[in-house]
Amino acid sequence: MLKVEGLHSGYGRIRALHGVDLEVRQGEIVALVGANGAGKTTLLMTICGNPRASAGKVWLAGEDITGLATHHIIRRGLAHCPEGRRIFPRMTVLENLQMGAATGDPAHFDQDLERVLELFPRLKERLHQRGGTLSGGEQQMLAIGRALMSRPKVLLLDEPSLGLAPLVVRQIFEIIAAINRDQGVTVFLVEQNAFHALKLAHRGHVMVNGRITLSGSGADLLANPEIRAHYLDGGAS
């Protein structure tokens, strides 16, 4: 469904990705873990077209999307839930969800809204409340719901657990599992919380300094002594 081949990218003279290869198959949850600054967010941004890849290819459902503008990529079935949530704080919950549906078919809006509010009942209670007044967990739910309003084939999630309490983190990961299981959305998950990410994922990759250094099933990576030593201390909460 999503394939990256030999991807290089960066910002000006700073090279952040060095020949990244990975694949996310249809119906999978694939996790990418690594330390802060490893290049994980840059990979997601490059997949979305900003920054542009300096070399390599990105494929979505068999189509080369490497040179496309971001809005054209979104229309082809990719949705990005960015690090830090980046909701529109002065807009209501409903208005944020309407923004997520901007690239979709208006005929599906009511159905998609109902589906998102069933997934996130708390958002239904706060539908006319400004996004900036929501709790951190509620804002993360809103960011994911906004992404789902575009009916994505592939959902990119960047650090969905960032800054959240452990109980809320567990809730968010349960919701991600439900999105994949019940709605059939393919998920590419970037996370520093390696325990929760690899426990959830069918497969995982480890990124170090812009390169994939280790790959395997989520269970195998969780059991790997090197991964446990570097990424799981204190993570199993």
C-alpha positions in Angstrom: 0.0 0.0 0.0 2.8 2.4 1.0 6.4 1.8 -0.2 9.5 3.8 0.2 12.6 3.0 -1.9 16.1 4.5 -1.4 14.6 7.7 0.1 17.0 10.7 0.8 15.7 13.9 2.2 16.7 16.8 4.4 16.5 20.6 5.0 19.0 22.6 2.9 22.4 21.2 3.5 21.3 19.1 6.4 20.7 15.5 5.3 18.1 13.7 7.5 17.3 10.5 5.6 19.9 8.3 4.0 18.5 5.7 1.6 15.4 4.6 3.6 13.6 1.4 2.4 10.4 0.2 3.9 6.9 -1.1 3.0 3.5 -0.9 4.7 1.2 -3.5 3.3 -2.5 -3.2 3.0 -4.3 -3.8 6.4 -1.1 -3.6 8.4 0.0 -1.5 11.4 3.7 -0.8 10.9 5.7 1.0 13.6 8.8 3.1 13.2 10.7 3.6 16.5 13.8 5.5 17.3 15.3 8.2 19.5 14.4 11.9 19.1 16.1 13.4 16.1 16.5 10.0 14.3 14.6 11.3 11.3 11.2 9.7 11.9 9.2 12.9 11.5 11.2 13.9 8.4 10.3 10.6 6.8 6.6 11.2 7.3 6.9 14.8 6.0 8.8 13.6 3.0 6.2 11.0 2.2 3.7 13.8 2.2 5.8 15.9 -0.2 7.3 18.5 2.1 10.3 18.5 2.1 10.7 16.9 -1.3 12.8 13.8 -1.6 16.3 14.5 -3.1 16.5 10.9 -4.2 14.5 7.7 -4.1 10.8 7.0 -4.6 7.5 6.9 -2.6 4.7 4.7 -3.9 1.0 4.8 -2.7 -1.2 2.0 -3.9 1.1 1.3 -6.8 1.4 5.0 -7.9 4.6 7.0 -7.8 3.7 10.0 -5.7 7.3 11.3 -5.1 6.9 14.5 -7.1 3.3 15.3 -6.3 2.2 18.3 -4.3 0.9 17.6 -0.8 -2.8 18.3 -1.6 -2.6 15.9 -4.5 -1.1 13.2 -2.3 -3.9 13.7 0.3 -6.5 13.3 -2.4 -5.0 9.9 -3.4 -5.7 8.5 0.0 -3.0 9.5 2.5 -3.8 11.3 5.7 -1.2 12.7 8.1 -1.8 13.2 11.9 1.2 15.3 12.8 3.4 15.5 15.9 1.9 17.9 18.4 -1.6 17.5 17.0 -1.8 20.9 15.3 -5.5 21.3 15.5 -7.1 24.7 14.9 -7.5 25.9 18.4 -9.9 28.8 17.7 -12.2 26.5 15.6 -14.8 24.2 17.2 -14.5 20.5 17.1 -17.0 20.3 14.3 -15.1 23.0 12.3 -11.9 21.0 12.7 -13.6 17.9 11.4 -15.0 19.9 8.5 -11.4 20.9 7.6 -10.4 17.3 7.6 -13.2 16.6 5.1 -12.2 19.4 2.8 -10.6 17.1 0.2 -13.3 14.5 0.3 -16.7 14.1 -1.3 -19.3 16.3 0.5 -21.9 13.6 -0.1 -20.1 11.4 2.5 -19.7 14.1 5.2 -22.6 13.1 7.4 -21.7 9.4 7.3 -18.0 10.1 8.0 -18.9 12.5 10.8 -21.1 9.9 12.4 -18.3 7.3 12.1 -15.7 9.5 13.8 -18.1 10.5 16.6 -18.9 6.8 17.3 -15.2 6.2 17.5 -14.6 9.2 19.8 -17.8 9.8 21.9 -16.1 12.5 23.9 -15.8 14.6 20.7 -19.6 14.3 20.3 -20.0 15.8 23.7 -17.8 18.7 22.8 -18.8 19.2 19.2 -19.3 23.0 19.5 -16.5 23.6 21.9 -13.3 25.3 20.7 -10.4 22.9 20.0 -8.0 24.9 22.1 -10.1 24.3 25.3 -9.9 20.5 25.0 -7.5 18.4 27.1 -4.4 17.0 25.5 -6.0 13.6 25.0 -9.1 15.1 23.5 -7.0 17.1 21.1 -5.2 14.0 20.0 -8.6 12.3 19.4 -9.6 15.3 17.4 -6.4 15.3 15.3 -7.0 11.6 14.5 -10.6 12.1 13.8 -9.8 15.1 11.5 -7.4 12.8 9.5 -10.1 10.1 9.2 -12.6 12.5 7.7 -10.7 12.3 4.4 -11.4 8.6 4.2 -7.7 7.6 4.0 -6.3 4.4 2.6 -3.1 5.0 4.7 -3.0 6.9 8.0 0.3 8.3 9.1 0.5 8.9 12.9 3.4 11.0 14.3 4.0 10.5 18.1 0.3 10.2 19.1 1.2 9.4 22.7 3.4 12.6 23.1 2.7 14.5 26.3 -0.2 12.3 27.4 -0.8 10.5 30.7 -0.3 6.7 30.7 -4.0 5.9 30.9 -4.8 8.2 28.0 -1.9 6.7 26.0 -3.5 3.2 26.4 -6.8 4.6 25.2 -5.2 6.2 22.2 -3.5 2.9 21.2 -6.7 1.0 21.7 -8.4 3.4 19.3 -5.6 3.0 16.7 -6.1 -0.8 16.9 -9.8 -0.3 16.3 -9.3 2.0 13.3 -7.1 -0.7 11.7 -9.2 -3.7 12.8 -12.8 -2.4 12.3 -12.3 0.2 9.5 -9.6 -1.5 7.5 -7.3 1.5 7.5 -3.6 0.8 7.0 -1.5 2.6 9.7 2.1 3.7 9.7 2.9 4.7 13.2 5.9 6.8 14.3 6.6 6.6 18.1 9.2 7.1 20.8 7.1 4.9 23.1 8.5 1.7 21.7 6.7 -0.6 24.0 3.2 0.4 23.0 4.1 0.9 19.4 5.7 -2.6 18.9 3.0 -4.3 21.0 0.4 -2.9 18.7 2.2 -3.3 15.3 2.3 -6.3 13.0 5.8 -5.3 11.9 8.3 -2.7 13.0 11.5 -0.8 12.0 14.1 0.9 14.1 15.6 4.2 12.7 19.0 5.5 13.8 20.5 8.7 12.2 18.2 8.6 9.2 18.7 4.9 8.4 16.7 1.8 9.1 19.0 -0.4 11.2 16.6 -3.2 12.3 13.3 -4.7 11.1 11.0 -7.5 12.1 7.7 -8.4 13.6 6.5 -6.3 16.5 6.8 -9.3 18.8 10.3 -10.1 17.7 11.5 -6.5 18.1 9.9 -6.4 21.6 11.9 -9.5 22.5 15.2 -8.2 21.0 17.7 -7.6 23.9 19.2 -4.6 22.0 15.8 -3.0 21.5 14.9 -3.6 25.2 18.1 -2.1 26.4 17.9 1.1 24.2 14.2 1.8 23.9 12.1 -0.1 26.4 13.5 0.9 29.8 10.6 2.6 31.5 8.4 2.2 28.4 6.1 -0.6 29.6 3.6 1.5 31.3 
